[in-house]
Amino acid sequence: MRRHHTSTTAEVVSFSAGALVGAGLALLYAPKTGHEMREKVSDVTGDAIAKMKGMTAEAQEKFSQKMQRGREFAEEKAAEFSESKEELYH
């Protein structure tokens, strides 16, 4: 299940990055003056960077939460195992 979630996240990020690159290319081929084009590309690039930073921060937060839950689960199971082991040998 974890692999599917990671794969889905990677697919969403990849799709978004591709869409942003496609939008940038469309702007480059649109008939505009040099100044208008540079301004538009600058705006689109700034927006794309901001969106990607937001998506990256969100993905990192989700990953951290999942890792913390995994640690807590592992610690709980290790404690249960230790208790069971002690009960068997005493």
C-alpha positions as CSV (number, residue, x, y, z in Angstrom):
1,M,0.0,0.0,0.0
2,R,2.8,2.4,0.8
3,R,4.4,1.9,-2.6
4,H,1.1,2.7,-4.3
5,H,0.8,5.9,-2.3
6,T,4.4,6.9,-3.0
7,S,3.8,6.0,-6.7
8,T,0.6,8.1,-6.8
9,T,2.4,11.1,-5.2
10,A,5.2,10.8,-7.7
11,E,2.7,10.6,-10.6
12,V,0.9,13.7,-9.4
13,V,4.1,15.7,-9.0
14,S,5.4,14.5,-12.4
15,F,2.1,15.3,-14.1
16,S,2.1,18.8,-12.5
17,A,5.7,19.5,-13.5
18,G,4.9,18.4,-17.1
19,A,1.9,20.6,-17.3
20,L,3.9,23.5,-16.1
21,V,6.6,22.9,-18.6
22,G,4.0,22.5,-21.3
23,A,2.4,25.8,-20.3
24,G,5.8,27.5,-20.5
25,L,6.5,26.1,-23.9
26,A,3.1,27.3,-25.1
27,L,3.9,30.8,-23.9
28,L,7.3,30.7,-25.7
29,Y,5.6,30.0,-29.0
30,A,2.8,32.5,-28.6
31,P,3.2,35.7,-30.7
32,K,4.2,38.5,-28.3
33,T,6.9,41.1,-28.1
34,G,10.1,40.2,-26.3
35,H,9.3,42.3,-23.2
36,E,5.8,40.8,-22.9
37,M,7.2,37.3,-23.4
38,R,9.9,37.8,-20.7
39,E,7.4,39.2,-18.3
40,K,4.9,36.4,-18.9
41,V,7.6,33.7,-18.6
42,S,8.9,35.3,-15.4
43,D,5.3,35.3,-13.9
44,V,4.6,31.7,-15.0
45,T,8.0,30.5,-13.7
46,G,7.5,32.2,-10.3
47,D,4.0,30.7,-10.0
48,A,5.4,27.2,-11.0
49,I,8.2,27.4,-8.5
50,A,5.8,28.5,-5.7
51,K,3.4,25.6,-6.5
52,M,6.2,23.1,-6.6
53,K,7.6,24.3,-3.3
54,G,4.1,24.0,-1.8
55,M,3.6,20.5,-3.1
56,T,7.1,19.5,-1.9
57,A,6.4,20.8,1.6
58,E,3.1,19.0,1.7
59,A,4.6,15.7,0.5
60,Q,7.4,16.1,3.1
61,E,4.9,16.7,5.9
62,K,2.8,13.7,4.9
63,F,6.0,11.5,4.7
64,S,7.1,12.7,8.1
65,Q,3.7,11.9,9.6
66,K,3.7,8.4,8.1
67,M,7.2,7.8,9.3
68,Q,6.3,8.9,12.9
69,R,3.3,6.5,12.8
70,G,5.5,3.7,11.6
71,R,8.0,4.4,14.4
72,E,5.3,4.4,17.0
73,F,3.8,1.2,15.7
74,A,7.2,-0.5,15.6
75,E,8.0,0.6,19.2
76,E,4.6,-0.7,20.4
77,K,5.1,-4.1,18.7
78,A,8.7,-4.3,20.0
79,A,7.4,-3.6,23.6
80,E,4.7,-6.2,23.2
81,F,7.2,-8.7,21.9
82,S,9.5,-8.1,24.9
83,E,6.7,-8.6,27.3
84,S,5.6,-11.8,25.6
85,K,9.2,-13.1,25.6
86,E,9.6,-12.3,29.3
87,E,6.3,-14.1,30.1
88,L,7.4,-17.2,28.2
89,Y,10.8,-17.5,30.0
90,H,9.6,-16.7,33.5
